[in-house]
Amino acid sequence: MTYALSPSSLNLLEECPRCFYLQVVKKIRRPSGPMSSIPIKMDSIIKKYFSTYREKGILPPLIEGKIKGVLPLDMPKTLYYEDKENDIKLKGLPDEYLQTEDGLIVPFDHKTKSKAPEETHSSYQLQLDCYTFLLETNGYKTENFGYLAYYHPEQCELHNGMDVQVTIIKVKTDPERVRKVLKKASEILNGKLPRVNGACEYCKWKKLKI
């Protein structure tokens, strides 16, 4: 059996191996509450905004001058990697790609926040690691870095339109880390249900009998 994984499921593995096993093998997901529709709508608006300027061959005004490069054409929406030996398949859906002045293709991901970030969240780090790994294994000329674009509102006169600013952070990536995480994932998925994780609030909340 081949297990289909994603950057989000690998982040779950790093957080709690037991929850990861339950989700992937037993199809038992953590309970979740209602999700705000605002980030989903923002994501859709941002992607359409970028697509418009990709067709024009220029960077969107919102990020112009903050980063160098172009938005490449004909890039795949989804990247795949399959490790048949360990029955693992990894897929990733980068929000965007940037082609640098040197012709390299690097991941460019959109995030929405209430304010400019002070540091990169660990889950975003692994996400970009995965995208670099997938670009590399799919034969693209890339390098060990990517970009996170944080979109955040500023104080403004709302009747004149929402003032949205963007902060771009260049993040160093480590594709070799992904290989190690995938190996760890294979060992867990093909083994027994991991023990209850005392640091996991979901494991504490309820001990499932599987």
N, C-alpha and C positions, 0 to 999 in steps of 0.2 A: 504494500500500500504506500502510495506517495502522499506525503503531507504537504499541503499548500500553506506557505507562511508569507508574512508581510512584515514591514518594519514595525507596525503596531503590535503584532503578535510577538515579535522578538523583544520588544520593550516590555511586554507582559512577562516573558520568560525571565528577563533580568530582574523584574520586580518580585515575581513569585512563581517558581517552577511548578508548584502544585496547581495554581490557577491556570497556568499555561497548558499543562497536561489535560486538565478537565475541559478546557475550551477546545483544544485541537483534537484530542482523541475521543472524549466522551460527548462533545458538542454541548457542554454545560457552561454557559457564560456567566460572568459576574452580573448580579442585578444592577440595573441602571435606572436612573430617574429621567425625567423629561429633559430634552435637549433644546437649548435656545436656537431659534431659526435664524437669528441675526448673523452669526458667523457663516452659516451656510449661504445666505443671500449675499453677504460680502464677498465670499469666495467666488461665487458665480459672476458678480459684477467685475471683480478684479481680473478674472481670467478672460472675460469678453473684452475688457479694456486692453489687455496685452495682445490679444489676437488681432484687434484692429490695427495696432501699430506694427505688429509682425508683418502684416501684409504690405504695409507702407515701407518696410525696410529700415525703420528707425526705432529708437528706444522711446517708450512712453514718456511724456513730459514730467510725470511724477517722479521718475528715477533718473532722468537725463542729468548728466553732470555728477551723479553720485556713483556711477559705475561705468566701466568701459566695456564695449562689446556690442554684439547684435543678438537679436532673437532668431535662432536658426529655424529654417523651414524643414518640413518633412521629418520631424522627429517623432518616434513612436510615443503614443500616449502611455503605454504600459511596457515596462522592461521585465524580462524574465531570466531566471537562472535555474537550471535543474542539475541536481547532484543525484544521479541515478544510483550510485553506489550506496548512498545513505538514505535514499527515498525521500529526498527533500526538494521542494520547488519553492523558490522565492520570487515574489513579484513586487514591483514598486511602481507607483504612479506619481512621478514628480509633477509639481504644479506647473513648472516652467523650466526651460533650459536657457543657458546663456553661452554664446560662442565668444570666446575671448579674442583679443587682438592677435594672439598666437595660433588661433584656429582650434583651440581646445573646447570641448563641450563639457560644461559643469552644471550641476543642479542648482536651481534657483527656486526656492520655496516661499510661499506666501503665508504669513501669520497675522492674525488680528489681535490687538491688545488694547487695553485702556490707556496705556502710556508707553513711552519708549522703554525697551528692556535694559536691564543692567547686566544680565548674563544670559548665556544660552542654556536652555533647559536640557537635561540629559537625554530626554526622549527625542528632542530635535536633533541632537548630536548623532544618535544612533540612526535616525532616519536619513540624515545626509551621508553617513558612512555607507548605508545600504545603497543609496542612489549612486555614489561613486563606484562602489563595488559592481553594481549592475551595469553601469556604463562601461566599465573596464572589461567585464566578462563578455559584453556584447560587441566588443571590438572598436569602441569609440576612443578617440584620442582624448584623454582627460588627464586631470591632475588631482592630487589629494586636497581639494578644497571645494567648497560650495558657498552659496549665499542664502541667507535668511532675510527676507524683507518683511519688516513689522509695520503694519498699518495701524495708526492710532489717531483718534480724534483730538482736536485742540479746541480750546475755548473760542467761540465764534458767535456771530449774529446768525442764528439758525435760519431766519427768513432769507438770508443771502446764500444759503447752502451750507452743508456740513463741511468744515475744514478738516480734511484728512491728510496727515503727514506720514511720511515713510522713513523708517530708519533701516539701513541695510548693514548687515554684519557679515563679514567674511569669516567662514568657519573652516578650520583645518579638519580634514577627514582622514579616517584610517580604515581602508577596505580590508586589511588583514584582520581587524577586530571582528568583522562580519563572518569571516571564515571560521573563526574560533567560536562565535556564538552559534553558527549553524551546526558545527560539530557537537556542541553542548546540547542543542535542541534535538538532534538525532538520537543522542544517548538517552535523553529523558523520554522522548516519544516512544522509543522502542524498549523502554524499561517498565518498571512498576510505578504505580501512582506515588509521587513524592510525598514525603511527610508534611503534616500541617506546618505552615510557616508562622512562627510566633510573631514575626514582624508584620504580617499581612492582616489588615483589618477584616478582610473577607473570610480568611481562614478562621479568625477568632469568632466571627459572627455566627458561623455555622459549620460544624464538622459533618461533611457529607459522607455517607456510607455508600461506597461504590462497589 
